[in-house]
C-alpha cells in the first residue's frame, strides 16, 4: 500500500490513504450498561460483523531503465531479449458487506485496482476469494462478491441527512492489525476540488483513518453506513482530516456496477459554474446556491429540453443543487436514457424542464490498422461535464475491452490522453493525426486520477 501513498501525491500536500494518525479524536456521547458503565459496545456488536478485511495480490512492473523496452537498444548493446518480469505485491484494505444474501461487499477502487487475487476475511476469521463485479475510478468505489453463508450486512443510511457535528465511527483494518474502531465527528460536507478523485463530494471527518482503513465503513450512531473511507489529507501525517465517499453516491455507483460492471455516465450537454453571491446579486436571484449555465451545446439533451445560457439550475429531481460540482456529480451517476426533471431560475421565475440523459458525443475508435496495440479502446472528445474540462485539453478513453491489446498495454476507462509523443491532442481528430505521424514507438501522456504517466506502445 506504500505505492498507493506515492501515486496519490498532490502538489503542496499529500493526499494519502495510509498515514499514522496524530489527531485526538472527538469525545463521543455513549450508551450505558445496566451498571451505568459508559460504552458503545452494544452498538458495535451489531455492526462490526459487516466490516471485512481485504487482502489483495497484484503485480507491479520490475524496476528497469526505460531504454530496455527498446528492441533496437537491446540488440545494439547485446542485452537479453527478455525484460524483467512483473513482481507480485500484496496490500491490505477494508470493505463493508451491504447485501448478505448476494454476498456483495463495497470497497475502494484503489484497493482492488489491477488485482490478480482478492481475499476477504470476515470478523469470524472465515476467508473467501472475492470476485470483482465492477469498479469505478471516478468515485473510487468497487463492488466485490463472495460466496458465503451466514453473512451480516450493514444497513445503509442517508448521507444527505448528515450535518456537521454528527458523531461517527470509522471501522477498518489499519496496518493489517485486524478490525479496529475509531471515533470522531463530521467536520464538513460536500468537500470537492481536492483532485483525489474525478467525482468528489466527500464527507470530511476527524475520525482517525490509518493504513488499511481504505474501503472501510464510516457509521453513524444509529449503526448505519453513511460513507466509505477513502483518503486523508496531510503534510506527511494524519492531521485529523479524513475523507469518505457518501453512501448515497456509493449506492448509485453500486447499482450500475451490479447491472453493467461499470458506471455508464451520460451527459446533459451544458457548461456550468458556481452561483456566487455576487453573481446572484447581478442576476437578481434571491439564492446563492446553484449552478449557472454558461453554455448549452448544440443538439444536446439540454438544448432539446429548452435550457438556455443564463439559467440557474437550483434543483435536480426535486433535490436542491448546491453548486456546479454537486450538479455534475449527480448527473454523472444518472443512467443513460433516464428522464430527469431540472428546475431553473430564468429571469426571476422558476421553470421546470424534462431532459433525457444522453450518451457522450464524438466517440470514435482509433485506426486499428495503423496502431494495432490500441485495438479495443474507444476515445471520446472531453465532454463539457468532465472534471478536467476547461483545465486540460485531451481525449478521454470511454471504454476498453478487457481482452484487447489496449487493455494489456495498460490503458483503462477514464484515462485522459493529453499528448502523443509529446504532441498535444485536444480532440479525437487530433489524436488520429498524431498517431498517423508517429513512428514505430508511441508514448501516450495519460492523466489517470491525480497522476500523470506515460504508456509506451511498441
C-alpha positions in Angstrom: 0.0 0.0 0.0 3.0 2.3 0.2 2.7 2.6 -3.6 -0.8 4.0 -3.2 0.5 6.8 -1.0 3.0 7.8 -3.6 0.6 7.6 -6.5 -1.9 9.9 -4.9 0.5 12.6 -4.1 -0.8 16.1 -4.9 1.0 19.4 -5.2 1.8 21.1 -1.9 0.2 18.4 0.2 0.0 14.7 0.4 -3.3 13.1 -0.5 -2.8 9.7 1.2 -4.7 6.7 2.3 -2.2 5.2 4.7 -0.7 7.5 7.2 -0.3 7.4 11.0 -2.9 9.4 13.0 -1.7 12.1 15.4 -5.0 13.9 15.8 -7.0 13.5 19.0 -10.5 12.0 18.4 -13.6 13.9 19.5 -15.4 12.7 22.6 -18.4 10.6 21.9 -21.8 10.5 23.7 -22.1 7.0 25.0 -24.6 4.4 25.9 -24.7 2.8 29.3 -24.8 -0.7 30.6 -27.1 -1.9 33.3 -24.4 -1.0 35.8 -24.1 2.5 34.4 -20.7 2.0 32.7 -20.5 4.2 29.6 -19.9 2.2 26.4 -20.6 1.8 22.7 -20.1 -1.9 22.8 -23.8 -2.9 22.2 -23.9 -0.8 19.0 -20.6 -2.1 17.8 -21.5 -5.8 18.3 -24.4 -5.3 15.9 -22.4 -3.7 13.1 -18.8 -4.8 13.2 -19.5 -8.3 11.6 -20.4 -6.4 8.4 -16.9 -4.9 8.1 -14.3 -7.1 6.4 -10.6 -7.2 5.9 -9.4 -7.3 2.2 -6.0 -8.7 1.1 -5.0 -8.1 -2.5 -2.3 -9.7 -4.6 -1.3 -7.7 -7.7 1.7 -7.4 -10.0 3.9 -4.3 -10.4 6.5 -3.8 -13.1 10.1 -4.6 -12.0 12.3 -1.6 -11.8 14.2 -1.0 -15.0 15.6 1.5 -17.4 13.0 2.7 -19.9 15.6 2.1 -22.7 15.4 -1.6 -22.0 11.9 -1.6 -23.6 13.5 -0.6 -27.0 14.4 -3.8 -29.0 17.0 -1.9 -31.0 18.7 -0.7 -27.8 18.8 -4.3 -26.5 20.3 -5.7 -29.7 22.9 -2.9 -30.1 24.3 -3.5 -26.6 23.8 -7.3 -26.8 21.3 -7.3 -23.9 18.9 -10.2 -23.3 15.6 -10.1 -25.2 13.7 -10.9 -22.0 13.0 -7.8 -20.0 12.5 -8.0 -16.2 9.1 -9.5 -15.3 6.5 -8.0 -13.1 6.8 -8.9 -9.4 4.0 -9.7 -7.0 2.8 -7.2 -4.4 0.5 -7.7 -1.5 -1.6 -5.0 0.0 -4.4 -4.7 2.5 -7.7 -2.7 2.8 -11.2 -2.9 4.2 -14.7 -3.4 2.9 -18.3 -3.4 4.0 -21.0 -6.1 3.4 -24.1 -4.4 2.1 -26.1 -7.4 0.8 -25.8 -10.6 2.9 -28.0 -12.7 0.6 -25.9 -11.9 -2.5 -22.6 -11.6 -0.7 -21.9 -8.0 -2.0 -19.1 -6.1 -0.5 -18.3 -2.4 -1.1 -14.7 -1.1 -1.0 -12.5 1.4 -2.8 -11.4 1.1 -6.4 -7.8 1.8 -5.5 -7.8 -1.2 -3.1 -8.6 -3.7 -5.8 -7.2 -2.0 -8.9 -5.2 -4.4 -11.0 -5.7 -7.2 -8.5 -4.9 -10.7 -9.5 -6.4 -12.1 -6.4 -8.7 -10.6 -3.7 -9.2 -12.4 -0.4 -12.0 -11.3 2.0 -11.6 -12.2 5.7 -14.7 -11.9 7.9 -14.7 -10.9 11.6 -15.2 -14.6 12.5 -12.0 -15.3 10.5 -13.6 -17.1 7.6 -11.7 -16.4 4.4 -13.2 -16.2 0.9 -11.8 -15.4 -2.6 -13.8 -12.5 -3.9 -14.9 -11.7 -7.5 -14.6 -8.1 -8.6 -18.1 -7.3 -10.0 -17.1 -3.9 -11.1 -15.0 -0.8 -10.2 -15.3 2.9 -10.8 -12.1 5.0 -10.6 -14.1 8.2 -11.0 -15.7 7.8 -7.5 -13.1 5.3 -6.1 -15.8 2.7 -5.5 -15.6 -1.0 -6.2 -18.1 -3.9 -5.8 -17.0 -7.4 -4.8 -18.9 -10.6 -4.3 -18.2 -13.6 -2.1 -19.9 -16.9 -2.0 -20.6 -17.3 1.8 -23.4 -18.2 4.2 -24.4 -16.5 7.4 -23.3 -13.1 6.4 -24.4 -9.9 8.2 -24.9 -6.7 6.1 -24.7 -3.2 7.4 -27.9 -1.1 6.8 -27.5 1.9 4.6 -28.1 5.4 6.0 -28.9 8.6 4.2 -25.8 10.7 3.7 -27.9 13.7 2.6 -29.3 14.0 6.1 -25.8 14.3 7.7 -24.9 17.6 9.5 -21.6 19.0 10.6 -21.1 17.9 14.2 -22.8 14.5 13.9 -20.8 11.8 15.7 -19.4 9.0 13.5 -17.3 5.8 13.8 -14.6 4.6 11.4 -14.2 0.9 11.2 -11.5 -0.9 9.2 -8.2 -2.9 9.2 -5.4 -0.4 10.0 -1.9 -1.6 9.3 -3.3 -5.1 8.8 -3.7 -5.5 12.6 -7.3 -6.6 12.3 -10.6 -4.9 12.8 -10.3 -1.5 14.7 -12.8 1.2 15.6 -12.1 4.9 15.9 -14.4 7.8 16.5 -14.9 11.4 15.6 -17.4 13.9 14.1 -18.5 15.1 10.7 -16.1 18.0 10.2 -17.5 19.2 6.8 -19.8 18.1 4.0 -19.6 18.4 0.2 -15.8 18.7 0.0 -14.6 18.9 -3.6 -11.8 20.3 -5.7 -9.2 18.2 -3.9 -8.3 16.2 -7.0 -8.3 13.0 -5.1 -11.0 11.5 -7.5 -12.8 12.7 -10.6 -16.2 13.0 -8.9 -15.9 14.5 -5.4 -18.5 15.2 -2.8 -16.6 14.0 0.3 -17.7 13.7 3.9 -14.8 15.2 5.9 -14.2 13.7 9.4 -11.6 13.8 12.2 -12.2 10.1 13.0 -8.6 8.7 12.7 -8.2 6.8 9.4 -5.0 4.8 9.1 -3.2 2.5 6.7 -5.6 -0.3 5.7 -8.8 1.7 6.5 -9.4 2.4 2.8 -12.7 0.9 1.8 -13.9 0.6 5.4 -17.1 1.9 7.0 -18.0 5.4 8.3 -21.0 4.8 10.5 -23.5 7.0 12.4 -24.7 6.3 15.9 -27.8 4.6 14.5 -25.5 1.9 13.2 -26.0 2.9 9.6 -23.4 3.1 6.9 -23.0 6.7 5.8 -19.7 6.7 4.0 -16.8 4.6 2.5 -13.5 5.8 3.9 -11.1 6.8 1.1 -8.3 9.2 1.9 -6.6 11.6 4.3 -5.0 14.9 3.8 -1.8 15.9 5.5 1.8 17.2 5.0 3.2 13.8 5.8 0.9 12.6 8.5 -2.7 12.5 9.6 -3.7 15.8 10.9 -7.4 14.9 11.5 -8.7 15.5 8.0 -10.1 12.3 6.5 -12.5 11.9 3.6 -15.2 9.4 2.9 -17.4 8.8 -0.2 -21.0 9.5 0.8 -23.1 6.3 0.9 -25.7 7.8 -1.4 -23.1 8.3 -4.1 -21.6 4.8 -3.4 -25.1 3.3 -3.6 -25.8 4.9 -7.0 -22.4 3.6 -8.3 -23.1 0.2 -6.9 -26.4 0.0 -8.8 -24.7 0.5 -12.1 -21.8 -1.8 -11.2 -24.2 -4.6 -10.4 -26.0 -4.1 -13.7 -23.2 -3.3 -16.1 -19.9 -4.0 -14.3 -19.1 -0.3 -14.8 -20.6 3.2 -14.5 -22.0 4.3 -17.8 -22.0 8.1 -17.4 -24.2 10.3 -19.6 -24.4 14.0 -20.1 -26.8 16.9 -20.4 -24.7 19.0 -22.7 -24.2 22.1 -20.6 -21.2 24.1 -19.3 -21.8 25.3 -15.8 -20.2 27.4 -13.0 -21.0 28.1 -9.3 -23.6 30.7 -8.4 -21.7 33.1 -6.2 -23.3 35.8 -4.0 -22.0 38.5 -6.4 -23.3 36.7 -9.4 -26.7 36.1 -7.7 -27.0 39.8 -7.0 -26.1 40.7 -10.6 -28.7 38.2 -11.9 -31.3 39.5 -9.3 -31.7 36.0 -7.8 -32.6 35.5 -4.2 -30.4 32.4 -3.6 -26.7 31.9 -3.6 -26.8 28.1 -4.1 -27.0 26.6 -7.6 -25.2 26.2 -10.9 -25.2 28.8 -13.6 -25.5 27.5 -17.2 -22.8 29.4 -19.2 -23.2 27.4 -22.5 -25.7 24.9 -24.0 -24.2 22.6 -26.6 -26.0 22.4 -29.9 -28.2 19.4 -30.4 -27.7 18.3 -26.8 -30.2 16.9 -24.4 -30.2 20.3 -22.6 -31.0 22.2 -25.8 -33.8 19.8 -26.7 -35.2 20.2 -23.2 -35.2 24.0 -23.6 -32.4 25.1 -21.3 -30.6 28.3 -22.1 -27.4 30.0 -21.2 -28.0 32.2 -18.1 -30.4 29.7 -16.5 -29.5 28.9 -12.9 -30.1 25.3 -12.0 -31.4 25.1 -8.4 -32.9 21.6 -8.3 -32.4 18.2 -9.9 -35.2 15.6 -9.4 -36.6 17.8 -6.6 -33.4 17.9 -4.6 -31.6 21.2 -4.2 -28.4 21.8 -6.3 -25.7 23.2 -4.0 -23.0 24.0 -6.6 -21.8 23.2 -10.1 -19.8 20.3 -8.7 -22.9 18.9 -7.0 -24.8 19.1 -10.2 -22.0 17.5 -12.3 -21.6 14.6 -9.7 -25.3 13.8 -9.7 -25.7 14.0 -13.5 -22.7 11.7 -13.8 -24.4 9.0 -11.8 -27.8 9.0 -13.6 -28.1 6.1 -16.1 -28.0 6.9 -19.8 -31.6 7.3 -21.2 -33.2 8.2 -17.9 -35.7 11.2 -18.0 -34.9 13.8 -15.3 -36.6 17.0 -14.0 -34.4 20.1 -14.0 -35.6 23.2 -12.1 -34.0 26.5 -13.1 -34.5 30.2 -12.3 -34.9 32.2 -15.5 -35.5 36.0 -15.3 -36.6 35.7 -11.7 -39.1 32.8 -12.3 -38.8 29.1 -11.5 -39.2 26.9 -14.5 -39.2 23.1 -14.8 -37.8 21.1 -17.7 -37.6 17.4 -18.6 -34.4 16.2 -20.1 -33.2 12.7 -21.1 -29.6 11.8 -20.2 -27.7 11.0 -23.3 -24.5 9.2 -24.3 -21.3 11.1 -24.7 -20.8 12.6 -28.2 -18.0 12.3 -30.7 -17.0 8.7 -29.8 -14.5 7.2 -32.3 -12.4 4.1 -32.5 -8.7 4.7 -33.3 -7.3 3.4 -36.6 -6.7 -0.2 -35.6 -4.7 -1.0 -38.7 -2.2 1.9 -38.0 -1.9 1.2 -34.3 -2.8 -2.4 -33.5 -1.9 -2.0 -29.9 -4.7 0.4 -29.4 -7.4 -2.0 -30.5 -10.2 -2.3 -28.0 -10.0 1.3 -26.8 -12.7 3.8 -27.6 -11.8 7.5 -27.5 -14.2 10.5 -26.9 -13.7 14.2 -27.0 -13.5 15.5 -23.5 -17.2 16.4 -22.6 -18.2 19.7 -21.0 -19.2 18.0 -17.8 -15.9 16.1 -17.3 -14.0 17.2 -14.2 -11.0 18.2 -16.3 -12.9 20.1 -18.9 -11.6 23.6 -19.3 -8.4 22.9 -17.3 -6.7 20.5 -19.8 -7.0 19.6 -23.5 -7.3 15.9 -24.2 -9.3 12.8 -25.3 -10.9 10.6 -22.7 -10.9 6.8 -23.1 -14.6 6.0 -22.7 -14.3 2.2 -22.9 -11.6 -0.5 -23.1 -12.2 -4.2 -23.9 -10.5 -6.3 -21.2 -9.5 -8.9 -23.8 -7.9 -6.3 -26.1 -4.3 -5.2 -26.8 -5.1 -1.7 -25.4 -6.0 -3.3 -22.0 -2.9 -5.4 -22.0 -0.8 -2.3 -22.6 -2.3 -0.6 -19.6 -5.0 1.6 -21.0 -8.0 2.0 -18.7 -11.5 3.5 -18.9 -11.4 7.1 -17.7 -7.8 7.7 -18.8 -7.3 11.1 -20.5 -4.8 11.2 -23.3 -3.2 14.7 -23.5 -0.3 14.1 -25.8 1.2 11.5 -28.3 5.0 11.6 -28.4 4.8 14.9 -26.6 2.5 16.3 -29.3 -0.7 17.8 -27.6 -4.0 16.4 -28.6 -7.3 18.1 -27.9 -9.8 16.1 -29.9 -10.3 12.6 -31.4 -9.3 14.0 -34.8 -6.0 15.5 -33.4 -5.4 12.1 -31.8 -5.7 10.4 -35.1 -3.4 12.9 -36.8 -0.8 12.4 -34.0 -1.0 8.7 -34.3 -0.6 8.8 -38.1 2.5 11.0 -37.7 4.1 8.8 -35.1 6.7 6.3 -36.0 7.3 2.8 -34.5 7.3 3.7 -30.8 4.3 5.7 -29.4 4.3 7.3 -26.0 0.9 8.3 -24.7 0.9 11.0 -22.0 -2.0 10.0 -19.7 -3.9 11.6 -16.8 -5.3 9.0 -14.5 -7.0 10.5 -11.4 -4.4 12.7 -9.9 -1.4 11.1 -11.6 0.3 11.7 -14.9 2.1 8.9 -16.6 3.5 7.6 -19.9 2.3 4.4 -21.6 4.6 3.3 -24.3 3.3 1.2 -27.3 5.8 -0.7 -29.4 
